Amino acid sequence: MLFNTQHEEIRRTVQSFIANEINPHVDEWEKDGIFPAKELFKKMGNLGLLGIHKPEEYGGMGLDYSYETVFAEELGGIHCGALPMAIGVQTDMATPALAKFGSEELRRDFLAPAIAGDMVVSIAVSEPHAGSDVAAIKTTAKKDGDDYIINGTKMWITNSTQADYLCLLANTSDGNKHANKSLIVVPTDLPGVSFSERLNKLGMRSSDTAQVFLDNVRVPQRYLIGEEGAGFMYQMIQFQEERIFGAASTIKGLELCVDATIEYAGQRQAFNQSILDNQVVHFRLAELQTEIEAMRALTYDAVEGYINGVDVSLKASMAKLKAGRLSREVTDTCLQYWGGMGFMWDNPVSRAYRDTRLISIGGGADEVMLGIICKLMDIAPKRKQ
């Protein structure tokens, strides 16, 4: 994938924004368990960073996904995993279906403010009993006049305590579990919407995550995204961007782990030489950097296909799988070379170790990615009807 001057301008803008507006505050936000999403997203919206590949008529730049990939990759320079994830929810997880399939009214009232940074949005799919198994959700949206009445609960919802609206998946009819679901915009200030206390997570500490409760929430049927019953398909399409974004936003963070470990291991002495001087260490770090470059190539290849209208379910799933597995490998190895210091809470490598563990779980677990890959390779066992 070749980058032009506009790609590089976006890269420099993101780097500068992170250096000035994010990284100086990360430690404080990590300690507080939340970051000021409304304030930060508005600043990003003012720079055009929340709508790089969204339609121009709603405030976006109208660029192809290669430009979004540069944005995502540079977010890996943030000194925690929580902020890239939270930003990605706004840009690549909760709004792609709205941008592609939403009505003119919905895009004007909800997509445009999200691009401008005037609204914070969450994707509300997972439930306490249904994470990777999206088809198993139980939340219902039943028609009542011109409205839907929504009942259910959503779990592990990023940005939720600050969100202005949810992109929510619910069952709008009985029948086939892959054809009875719909995506609906649900403003969070409606009666019946409530939230748990922020969840106490292993990592991603500065991202506010909560359970969402929906008790007879009345939403106009015009808040339906696209066609009723097409929600499962729309969510699978959203997953393509989510998984590519997740892989791209992992690359630079892993490189920073390797770089920090090289610096520390080069200074740390044991048995009359630096840790880095041991062949097992510098060989291993070289191998890990090679793996990161291979993941970058795989991710770029998926992006090329996506830009050209190819179904990239296979490559996006492979990139997502590789990102999760490689993150565990890189952070665990680097932490080991830091020795006792690596086990300290405020060590950057230990933070990455905690944060990146989620990559193999969220957005479809590793096992789900393997299932998709096997199905698309036509080597999965055929289920009996």
GIJO-V647023 format. One record per backbone hydrogen bond with DSSP energy under -0.5 kcal/mol. NH is the residue of the N-H (numbers start at 1). CO is the residue of the C=O. Records with the same first field share a line. If there is no record, write none. Layout:
NH->CO  CO
This chain:
8->4
9->5
10->6
11->7
12->8
13->9
14->10
15->11
16->12
17->13
18->14
19->15
20->16
21->17
22->17  18
23->18
25->22
26->22  23
29->25
30->26
31->27
32->28
33->29
34->29
37->35
40->36
41->37
42->38
43->39
44->40
45->41
46->42
47->43  44
48->45
49->44
51->48
54->51
58->55
59->56
60->55
61->51
62->51  54
63->52
67->64
68->64
69->65
70->66
71->67
72->68
73->69
74->70
75->71
76->72  73
77->74
78->75
80->78
85->81
86->82
87->83
88->84
89->85
90->86
91->87
92->88
93->88  89
94->89
99->95
100->96
101->97
102->97  98
107->103
108->104
109->105
110->106
111->106
112->107
114->110
115->111
116->112
117->113
118->113
119->113
122->165
124->122  167
125->123
127->130
130->127
134->132
136->133
137->134
140->151
141->171
142->149
144->147
147->144
148->219
149->142
150->148  217
151->140
152->214
154->212
155->126
157->210
158->156
159->208
160->157  208
162->159
163->159  160
164->120
165->120
166->186
167->122
168->166  184
169->124
170->168  182
171->139
172->170  180
173->180
179->176
181->229
182->170
184->168
185->223
186->166  184
187->185
188->164
190->187
193->190
194->192  213
196->211
199->209
201->199
207->204
208->206
209->207
210->157
212->154
213->194
214->152
215->192  213
216->214
217->150
218->216
219->148  217
221->146
223->220
224->221
225->183
226->101  224
230->227
231->181
234->230
235->231
236->232
237->233
238->234
239->235
240->236  237
241->237
242->238
243->239
244->240
245->241
246->242
247->243
248->244
249->245
250->247
251->247  248
252->248
254->250
255->251
256->252
257->253
258->254
259->255
260->256
261->257
262->258
263->259
264->260
265->261
266->262
267->263  264
268->264
270->273
273->270
275->265  268
276->265
277->274
278->275
281->278
282->278
283->279
284->280
285->281
286->282
287->283
288->284
289->285
290->286
291->287
292->288
293->289
294->290
295->291
296->292
297->293
298->294
299->295
300->296
301->297
302->298
303->299
304->300
305->301
306->302
307->303
308->304
309->306
310->305
312->310
316->312
317->313
318->314
319->315
320->316
321->317
322->318
323->319
324->320
325->321
326->322
327->323
328->324
329->325
330->326
331->327
332->328
333->329
334->330
335->331
336->332
337->333
338->334  335
339->336
341->338
342->339
343->339  340
344->341
347->344
351->347
352->348
353->349
354->350
355->351
356->352
358->355
359->356
360->357
361->358
362->358
364->361
366->360
368->365
369->365
370->366
371->367
372->368
373->369
374->370
375->371
376->372
377->373
378->375
379->374
380->374
